[in-house]
Amino acid sequence: MKLYGAHMAANPRRVKIYLAEKGIGIEQVDFKPPYPEMKTPEFLKMSPTGRIPILELDDGTCIPETMAIIEYLEAVYPEPNMLGSDDRERAWTRAVSSMVADLVIPWGNLVRHRAPSIVESYGFKRVPEVALFFEPIVERGLNALEIAIGDNPFLVGDRPMIPDCHAFALFHATIDKFDYKLPDRFERLIAWYARFSQRPSAAA
Ligand SMILES: N[C@@H](CCC(=O)N[C@@H](CS)C(=O)NCC(=O)O)C(=O)O
């Protein structure tokens, strides 16, 4: 198996953190922005969106899309379990994953339009009102995770699960790359982020 990704790109990083947490070592190929090789017809056969990550199986089959890759790997490498050990736990894990996924677009727009950012370097106008529009949506999503984590050390319970990998990649991308400060009232998420940052997988 081979993982096509990129260093520190949020979606491939979800898989990289997951692989590190699982202790799975597979060959990894990292592309570099602006990713010219990912727009070729050959690449689009591997990933119709022209995006990474992609998991290439030994028979040449390619699986695009982060969640599909992670769920495939979870089926092939069931231990340590990171999706849930019964129907209820799997349902809750998927629910929390979905809450994290719902933050991606609003949070991306908030940080890109709030302060000078990549938007301008692409030659577009930054619109601060867009940030104002998305701010309450992001805070509502963060509040959902603040409630979901409860008193648990990880987002879904007492062990690292798939949503932790997803959320850490997203939080790191916005907090560190865009200098976003989590509002103080999200105490549990702030503590979770500090704890997860100490895990070896956070360096993946
Ligand atoms: N829905 C996809 C999104 C993948 C994605 O947005 N990948 C980004 C890197 S984080 C990418 O390939 N960007 C390069 C491009 O769009 O050209 C997933 O969940 O894997």
The ligand as an SDF file (V2000), in Angstrom:
LIG
                    3D

 20 19  0  0  0  0  0  0  0  0999 V2000
  -12.8760   15.7110    0.3290 N   0  0  0  0  0  0  0  0  0  0  0  0
  -11.4520   15.4910    0.2750 C   0  0  0  0  0  0  0  0  0  0  0  0
  -10.7210   16.8150    0.3390 C   0  0  0  0  0  0  0  0  0  0  0  0
   -9.2440   16.6400    0.0140 C   0  0  0  0  0  0  0  0  0  0  0  0
   -8.5180   17.9720   -0.0940 C   0  0  0  0  0  0  0  0  0  0  0  0
   -9.1490   19.0560   -0.0200 O   0  0  0  0  0  0  0  0  0  0  0  0
   -7.1970   17.8860   -0.2670 N   0  0  0  0  0  0  0  0  0  0  0  0
   -6.3860   19.0730   -0.4440 C   0  0  0  0  0  0  0  0  0  0  0  0
   -5.1880   19.0210    0.5180 C   0  0  0  0  0  0  0  0  0  0  0  0
   -5.7420   19.2710    2.1830 S   0  0  0  0  0  0  0  0  0  0  0  0
   -5.8170   19.0920   -1.8650 C   0  0  0  0  0  0  0  0  0  0  0  0
   -5.6250   18.0790   -2.4780 O   0  0  0  0  0  0  0  0  0  0  0  0
   -5.5360   20.3120   -2.3580 N   0  0  0  0  0  0  0  0  0  0  0  0
   -4.9020   20.5110   -3.6230 C   0  0  0  0  0  0  0  0  0  0  0  0
   -5.8490   20.9200   -4.7070 C   0  0  0  0  0  0  0  0  0  0  0  0
   -7.0570   21.0450   -4.4710 O   0  0  0  0  0  0  0  0  0  0  0  0
   -5.3510   21.1360   -5.8130 O   0  0  0  0  0  0  0  0  0  0  0  0
  -11.0290   14.5460    1.4210 C   0  0  0  0  0  0  0  0  0  0  0  0
  -11.7640   14.4660    2.4240 O   0  0  0  0  0  0  0  0  0  0  0  0
  -10.0050   13.8720    1.3050 O   0  0  0  0  0  0  0  0  0  0  0  0
  1  2  1  0
  2  3  1  0
  2 18  1  0
  3  4  1  0
  4  5  1  0
  5  6  2  0
  5  7  1  0
  7  8  1  0
  8  9  1  0
  8 11  1  0
  9 10  1  0
 11 12  2  0
 11 13  1  0
 13 14  1  0
 14 15  1  0
 15 16  2  0
 15 17  1  0
 18 19  2  0
 18 20  1  0
M  END
$$$$
